[in-house]
Amino acid sequence: MRMTVQLDLPREAGSVPTVRRMLRSALAVLHIDRDAQDDLEIAITEACSNVVRHANGAENFEVSLDVADHHCSIDVRDTGDGFDPEAVGGHTDASNESGRGLFLIKALGENVRMHSVPRRGSLIHFEKSFA
């Protein structure tokens, strides 16, 4: 079984738990193990929270999920001001407030990619394989 979902959400704090609940429901339907669910919930929460906090200039943001029996792929896109992935994502621990979300996404996800263009937006992509 495979489930693909694309959401266009307002850039506001209330969108974050909505995305988390939708992900949790999709993973539960596919009987994905709880540890993988927890990792993905934390990672998607961080990615969406970063958009809400930092994507100045964007009114909405988009979340795409592709969930199958053994794999999940997530994209979070915005049309905000953008960021320098090297400047904020280069931390090697979670002790620094700035970039902590990106550190967690990298630690909990696989094949993490970040792309950002000034004044054109950002994309954070990550995946997770299931046993």
C-alpha positions in Angstrom: 0.0 0.0 0.0 1.1 3.5 -0.7 -0.3 6.9 0.4 0.6 10.3 -1.1 -0.7 13.5 0.5 0.0 17.1 -0.5 -1.1 19.9 1.8 -1.1 23.7 1.2 -1.3 25.3 4.6 -1.4 28.8 6.1 2.0 29.9 7.6 0.7 29.9 11.2 1.4 27.9 14.3 -1.9 25.9 14.2 -0.7 24.3 10.9 2.1 22.4 12.7 -0.1 20.0 14.8 -2.4 19.5 11.7 0.6 18.2 9.7 1.8 16.1 12.6 -1.7 14.4 13.0 -2.0 13.8 9.3 1.5 12.1 9.3 0.6 10.1 12.4 -2.6 8.8 10.8 -0.9 7.9 7.5 1.8 5.9 9.4 -0.7 4.2 11.7 -2.8 3.0 8.7 0.4 1.4 7.2 1.3 -0.1 10.6 4.7 1.6 10.7 6.7 0.9 13.9 6.4 3.5 16.8 10.1 4.4 16.8 10.0 5.4 13.2 6.7 7.3 13.7 8.2 9.3 16.6 11.3 10.1 14.5 9.3 11.4 11.6 6.9 13.3 13.8 9.8 15.2 15.4 11.4 15.9 12.1 8.3 17.1 10.4 7.4 19.2 13.4 10.8 20.9 13.2 10.6 21.5 9.5 7.2 23.0 9.7 8.0 25.1 12.8 11.0 26.5 11.0 8.7 27.7 8.2 6.3 29.2 10.6 9.1 31.0 12.5 11.4 32.0 9.7 9.8 32.0 6.2 9.2 35.7 6.1 7.3 36.8 3.1 5.4 33.5 2.7 1.7 33.3 3.4 1.4 29.6 2.9 3.6 26.5 2.8 3.4 23.1 1.3 4.0 19.7 2.8 4.2 16.6 0.6 4.2 13.1 2.1 4.8 9.9 0.2 4.4 6.9 2.6 4.7 3.2 1.6 5.2 0.0 3.6 9.0 0.4 3.8 9.7 4.1 3.2 8.5 7.6 3.8 9.6 10.8 1.9 8.7 14.3 3.1 9.1 17.7 1.4 8.4 21.0 3.2 8.4 24.0 0.8 7.9 27.7 1.3 8.1 30.9 -0.8 9.7 32.9 2.0 13.0 34.9 2.1 15.1 31.8 2.1 18.1 30.9 4.3 21.7 29.8 4.0 21.6 26.0 4.8 25.4 26.0 5.5 25.1 28.8 8.0 22.2 27.4 10.1 22.5 23.6 9.4 26.2 23.1 10.1 25.9 22.6 13.9 27.1 19.3 15.2 25.0 19.3 18.3 21.6 20.4 19.5 22.9 22.8 22.2 22.8 25.9 19.9 19.3 27.3 19.6 19.8 28.5 16.0 19.8 25.5 13.7 18.6 22.9 16.3 15.6 21.9 14.1 17.8 21.2 11.1 20.2 19.3 13.3 17.3 17.1 14.5 16.0 16.6 11.0 19.4 15.4 9.9 19.8 13.1 12.9 16.3 11.5 12.6 16.0 11.4 8.8 17.8 10.0 5.9 18.8 11.6 2.5 18.2 15.0 4.0 18.5 17.8 1.4 18.0 21.5 1.9 17.7 24.0 -0.9 17.0 27.7 -0.6 17.1 30.7 -2.9 17.0 34.2 -1.5 13.5 35.8 -1.8 12.3 32.7 -3.7 11.8 30.1 -0.9 13.2 26.9 0.6 12.8 23.2 0.4 13.6 20.7 3.1 13.5 17.1 2.0 14.0 14.0 4.2 13.2 10.4 4.1 13.0 7.4 6.5 13.3 3.7 5.7 11.4 1.2 7.8 12.4 -2.3 8.8 
